[in-house]
Amino acid sequence: MNSISQKRAIENYRKRLTERGLARFEVLGSENDRDLIRSIARRLSEESAEVAKLRAALKLALTPGDEKRGGIVQALRRSPLVGAELDLSRPLPVPRKVDL
């Protein structure tokens, strides 16, 4: 049985978590995945650009949907050349003379 001071400490801790925008929840998984799940949860509790990329990748991998639709657009957006400002213009060839 928890004492009153222990209950108050837990309530204060959970209140601070809520103020930081975090929530506690329970998940079920394989014993072998315990460390993986904990490390993912730990990383997702941070706020950085790298974590935003991780979150987006996880959502993409875990969200069911029509993967065929818009696949090429998504692939182009993930390209390392995005924002590289490439000059893709070609010189126009001189038209051939055709004897009709």
C-alpha positions as CSV (number, residue, x, y, z in Angstrom):
1,M,0.0,0.0,0.0
2,N,1.3,3.4,-0.9
3,S,1.6,6.1,1.7
4,I,0.0,9.5,1.3
5,S,3.3,11.1,0.5
6,Q,4.0,8.5,-2.2
7,K,0.6,9.1,-3.8
8,R,1.1,12.9,-3.7
9,A,4.5,12.5,-5.3
10,I,3.1,10.3,-8.1
11,E,0.3,12.8,-8.7
12,N,2.7,15.7,-8.9
13,Y,5.0,13.7,-11.3
14,R,2.1,12.9,-13.6
15,K,0.9,16.5,-13.4
16,R,4.3,17.7,-14.5
17,L,4.3,15.2,-17.4
18,T,0.9,16.5,-18.5
19,E,2.2,20.1,-18.4
20,R,5.0,19.0,-20.7
21,G,2.5,17.5,-23.1
22,L,3.3,13.9,-22.3
23,A,1.0,11.1,-21.3
24,R,1.5,7.7,-19.6
25,F,0.0,4.7,-21.2
26,E,0.4,0.9,-21.2
27,V,1.2,-1.2,-24.2
28,L,1.3,-4.9,-24.7
29,G,4.1,-6.5,-26.7
30,S,6.5,-9.3,-27.0
31,E,9.2,-9.6,-24.2
32,N,11.8,-9.4,-26.9
33,D,10.5,-6.0,-28.1
34,R,10.6,-4.4,-24.6
35,D,13.8,-2.4,-25.1
36,L,12.8,-1.4,-28.7
37,I,9.5,-0.1,-27.6
38,R,11.0,1.8,-24.6
39,S,13.7,3.3,-26.8
40,I,11.1,4.4,-29.4
41,A,8.9,5.9,-26.7
42,R,11.9,7.7,-25.2
43,R,12.9,9.2,-28.5
44,L,9.3,10.3,-29.4
45,S,9.1,12.2,-26.1
46,E,11.8,14.5,-27.4
47,E,11.2,17.5,-29.7
48,S,13.6,17.8,-32.5
49,A,13.7,17.7,-36.3
50,E,15.2,14.2,-36.2
51,V,12.3,13.0,-34.0
52,A,9.8,14.6,-36.4
53,K,11.3,12.5,-39.2
54,L,11.2,9.4,-37.1
55,R,7.5,10.1,-36.2
56,A,6.7,10.6,-39.9
57,A,8.4,7.4,-40.9
58,L,6.6,5.4,-38.2
59,K,3.3,6.9,-39.2
60,L,4.0,6.1,-42.9
61,A,5.0,2.5,-42.1
62,L,2.1,1.8,-39.7
63,T,-0.8,3.6,-41.4
64,P,-2.9,1.4,-43.6
65,G,-3.9,2.9,-46.8
66,D,-3.7,2.9,-50.6
67,E,0.1,2.8,-51.1
68,K,-0.3,2.7,-54.8
69,R,-1.9,6.1,-55.0
70,G,0.6,9.0,-55.0
71,G,3.6,6.7,-54.6
72,I,5.7,8.4,-57.2
73,V,5.0,11.8,-55.7
74,Q,5.9,10.6,-52.2
75,A,9.1,9.0,-53.6
76,L,10.1,12.3,-55.3
77,R,9.4,14.2,-52.1
78,R,11.8,11.8,-50.2
79,S,14.5,12.3,-52.8
80,P,17.8,13.7,-51.5
81,L,17.7,16.2,-54.4
82,V,14.7,18.1,-53.0
83,G,15.6,21.7,-52.9
84,A,18.8,21.3,-54.8
85,E,17.8,23.9,-57.5
86,L,18.9,21.8,-60.5
87,D,18.8,23.4,-64.0
88,L,16.9,20.8,-66.0
89,S,16.4,22.9,-69.1
90,R,17.5,21.5,-72.4
91,P,18.6,23.4,-75.5
92,L,16.1,23.2,-78.3
93,P,17.5,21.4,-81.4
94,V,17.4,23.1,-84.8
95,P,14.5,21.7,-86.7
96,R,15.3,19.4,-89.7
97,K,14.4,20.4,-93.2
98,V,11.9,17.8,-94.6
99,D,11.3,17.6,-98.3
100,L,7.6,16.8,-98.9
